[in-house]
């Protein structure tokens, strides 16, 4: 079974705050202490638009949380999501000069990490169905001074109908997206189709544990940490969906089986973050 080269996948170095272009802890604390939060989007953004066929409610949900999505990720994971995302990128096998895809890219965390991997002579495409999330990603890109980030193109599109020819990409990442698509098998088929032979897809998401104790801990955290914190942002209903989406998600073994069914030659699911998160690695 293939394992990632080197040791950076175990405890990857954290990305400096300046590279992530996220709010400082002081600003986050100030926001958390505010009774009402103004949810506003950057006025200027750059991304290509394509028709999207998806569950309208999910698309609207991610649009509403876009302005505070990054801040909530930092708060709710105590910054650990950055480590998990570095692991996902490392598992993808992306390297200098590659053409790579970050599917369901959101505000761009994985796309920025991929950009560092492929460097300025590579190409990163970030695709998402939420124009609000893409607006945030484009805004972050415009703020950074790192030249390699200029190799990222943002596209509004459908994970179930990717607007790319067969065998277009050397690596694909997908962070917290597969759980939210309406047809997981079709999404996996599309990733398989646009991936080059011998290349890998790396899918990071919540882990649906088969262990009752771990599942109970996960539900307790959602009820007593995630939703209360989101409530402080006026987004309680938007984050209550997490529990049901995880319950309806696939286990690690089921994800491996799905990847093999759609044509991948090998698939391995890794539990990370103490079993709270999981990462599927599949090779074409």
C-alpha positions in Angstrom: 0.0 0.0 0.0 1.3 3.4 -1.0 2.3 5.8 1.8 3.3 9.5 1.4 7.0 10.1 1.0 8.9 11.8 3.7 7.6 12.7 7.1 5.9 16.0 6.5 2.5 14.3 6.5 2.8 13.3 10.1 3.2 16.7 11.8 3.4 19.3 9.0 4.7 22.8 9.8 2.1 25.4 10.3 1.7 28.0 7.7 2.7 31.5 8.9 -0.2 33.8 9.8 0.9 36.2 7.0 0.5 33.5 4.4 -3.0 32.5 5.4 -4.3 36.1 5.4 -6.7 35.2 8.2 -7.9 37.5 11.1 -5.6 37.8 14.1 -6.6 36.3 17.4 -7.4 39.8 18.7 -9.7 40.4 15.8 -11.4 37.1 16.3 -11.9 37.7 20.0 -13.3 41.2 19.2 -15.8 39.6 16.7 -16.8 36.9 19.2 -17.6 39.6 21.8 -19.8 41.5 19.3 -23.5 41.0 19.8 -24.3 41.1 16.1 -21.9 40.4 13.3 -22.1 42.2 9.9 -21.7 39.5 7.2 -20.2 41.3 4.3 -18.3 40.1 1.3 -15.4 41.8 -0.6 -16.7 44.1 -3.3 -14.2 43.0 -5.9 -13.5 39.4 -6.9 -12.1 37.5 -9.9 -13.5 34.1 -10.9 -15.1 32.4 -13.8 -18.8 31.6 -13.7 -20.3 28.4 -15.0 -23.9 27.1 -14.4 -24.2 24.9 -11.3 -26.7 22.2 -10.7 -26.8 21.4 -7.0 -29.0 21.4 -3.9 -30.0 25.1 -3.7 -30.3 25.0 0.1 -26.7 23.8 0.5 -25.4 26.4 -1.9 -27.2 29.1 0.0 -25.9 27.8 3.3 -22.3 28.1 2.2 -22.9 31.5 0.8 -24.2 32.7 4.2 -21.3 31.4 6.2 -18.6 32.6 3.7 -17.7 35.8 5.5 -16.8 34.1 8.8 -15.9 30.6 7.5 -12.1 30.9 8.0 -12.4 32.5 11.5 -14.8 29.8 12.6 -12.4 27.1 11.3 -9.6 28.5 13.4 -11.8 28.8 16.5 -13.5 25.4 16.3 -10.4 23.4 15.6 -8.0 25.5 17.7 -6.0 25.9 14.5 -5.6 22.2 13.9 -7.5 22.4 10.6 -4.3 23.9 9.1 -2.3 20.7 10.0 -5.0 18.5 8.5 -5.1 20.5 5.3 -1.3 20.3 5.0 -1.6 16.5 5.4 -4.2 16.3 2.7 -2.1 18.3 0.3 1.0 16.1 1.1 -1.1 13.0 0.4 -2.2 14.3 -3.0 1.4 14.0 -4.3 1.3 17.4 -5.9 4.8 18.6 -6.9 6.5 21.5 -8.7 5.2 22.2 -12.1 2.0 20.2 -11.7 -1.5 21.2 -12.9 -3.8 20.5 -9.9 -7.4 20.9 -8.9 -8.8 21.9 -5.5 -12.5 20.8 -5.6 -15.1 22.4 -3.4 -12.3 24.9 -2.6 -14.3 27.2 -0.4 -12.2 30.2 0.6 -9.0 28.7 -0.8 -6.9 27.2 2.1 -6.0 24.0 0.2 -5.6 25.9 -3.1 -3.0 28.2 -1.5 -1.1 25.3 -0.1 -1.2 23.5 -3.5 0.1 26.7 -5.1 3.2 26.5 -2.8 3.7 22.9 -3.8 3.5 23.4 -7.6 5.3 26.8 -7.6 5.0 29.5 -10.1 5.5 27.2 -13.1 2.5 25.0 -12.0 -1.2 25.8 -12.2 -3.9 25.5 -9.5 -7.6 25.6 -10.3 -10.0 26.1 -7.4 -13.6 25.2 -8.1 -16.6 25.8 -5.9 -20.4 26.1 -6.2 -20.6 29.2 -3.9 -19.7 32.5 -5.5 -19.5 34.0 -2.0 -16.8 31.6 -1.0 -15.0 32.2 -4.3 -15.2 35.9 -3.6 -13.5 35.5 -0.3 -10.8 33.3 -1.9 -10.1 35.8 -4.7 -10.0 38.6 -2.1 -7.4 36.7 0.0 -5.4 36.0 -3.2 -5.3 39.8 -3.9 -4.0 40.5 -0.4 -0.9 38.3 -0.4 2.5 39.1 -1.7 3.6 35.5 -2.5 4.1 35.5 -6.2 3.2 31.8 -6.6 -0.4 32.5 -5.5 -0.9 34.2 -8.9 -1.1 30.8 -10.5 -4.5 30.1 -9.0 -7.7 30.4 -11.1 -11.1 30.4 -9.3 -14.1 28.8 -11.1 -17.7 28.7 -10.0 -18.8 25.2 -11.1 -20.4 21.9 -10.3 -18.5 19.0 -8.6 -20.9 16.6 -10.3 -20.2 18.0 -13.8 -16.6 19.2 -14.0 -15.9 21.6 -16.9 -12.5 19.9 -17.7 -11.3 17.4 -20.3 -10.4 13.8 -19.3 -7.0 13.5 -17.7 -6.5 17.2 -17.0 -4.9 17.1 -13.5 -1.8 15.7 -11.8 -3.4 15.8 -8.4 -6.8 16.6 -6.9 -7.7 17.7 -3.3 -11.2 18.0 -1.8 -11.6 19.5 1.7 -14.9 19.1 3.4 -16.8 18.8 0.2 -17.6 15.2 -0.6 -19.9 15.0 2.5 -22.0 17.9 1.0 -22.5 16.8 -2.6 -25.8 15.3 -3.5 -24.3 12.4 -5.4 -21.1 11.1 -3.9 -20.5 8.4 -6.5 -20.9 10.8 -9.4 -18.5 13.2 -7.7 -15.9 10.4 -7.3 -16.4 9.4 -11.0 -15.8 13.0 -12.1 -12.6 13.2 -10.1 -11.5 9.9 -11.6 -12.3 11.2 -15.1 -10.3 14.4 -14.9 -7.3 12.9 -13.0 -4.3 11.7 -15.0 -3.4 8.0 -14.8 -1.1 7.2 -11.9 -2.1 10.4 -10.0 -3.9 10.7 -6.7 -6.9 12.3 -5.2 -6.9 13.4 -1.5 -10.2 13.9 0.2 -10.3 15.4 3.7 -13.5 15.5 5.7 -15.1 14.6 9.1 -14.6 10.9 9.9 -17.8 8.9 10.4 -16.5 6.6 13.1 -17.7 3.0 13.5 -16.7 3.2 17.2 -19.7 4.2 19.4 -17.4 6.0 21.9 -15.7 8.1 19.2 -19.1 8.9 17.6 -20.4 10.0 20.9 -17.5 12.3 21.5 -17.9 13.8 18.0 -21.6 14.5 18.6 -20.9 16.0 22.0 -18.4 18.4 20.4 -20.9 19.4 17.8 -23.6 20.0 20.3 -21.5 21.7 23.0 -18.8 23.4 21.1 -19.5 23.9 17.4 -23.1 25.0 17.5 -22.7 27.3 20.5 -19.7 29.0 18.9 -21.6 29.4 15.6 -24.5 30.8 17.6 -22.2 33.7 18.6 -22.0 34.5 14.9 -25.7 34.2 14.4 -25.2 31.0 12.4 -26.6 28.3 14.7 -29.0 26.8 12.1 -26.3 26.8 9.5 -24.0 24.7 11.6 -26.6 22.4 13.1 -26.6 20.5 9.7 -23.1 19.1 10.5 -24.5 16.3 12.8 -26.9 15.0 10.2 -24.4 15.3 7.3 -21.8 13.3 9.2 -24.5 10.7 10.2 -25.4 10.3 6.6 -21.8 10.3 5.4 -19.7 7.2 4.5 -17.4 5.4 6.8 -13.7 5.1 5.9 -14.2 1.5 4.6 -17.2 2.7 2.6 -15.2 5.5 1.1 -12.4 3.1 0.1 -15.0 0.8 -1.5 -16.6 3.7 -3.4 -13.2 4.8 -4.8 -12.5 1.3 -6.1 -16.0 0.9 -7.5 -15.5 4.0 -9.7 -12.2 2.8 -11.1 -9.4 3.9 -8.8 -6.6 1.3 -8.6 -6.0 1.7 -4.8 -7.7 3.5 -1.9 -6.8 4.0 1.7 -8.7 6.0 4.4 -6.6 7.5 7.3 -8.2 8.6 10.6 -6.6 11.8 11.8 -7.2 14.3 14.5 -7.8 11.6 17.1 -10.4 10.0 14.8 -12.5 13.1 14.5 -11.3 13.7 10.9 -10.5 11.4 8.0 -8.6 11.5 4.7 -9.2 9.3 1.7 -6.2 8.8 -0.6 -7.0 7.1 -3.9 -4.7 6.5 -6.9 -5.9 6.3 -10.5 
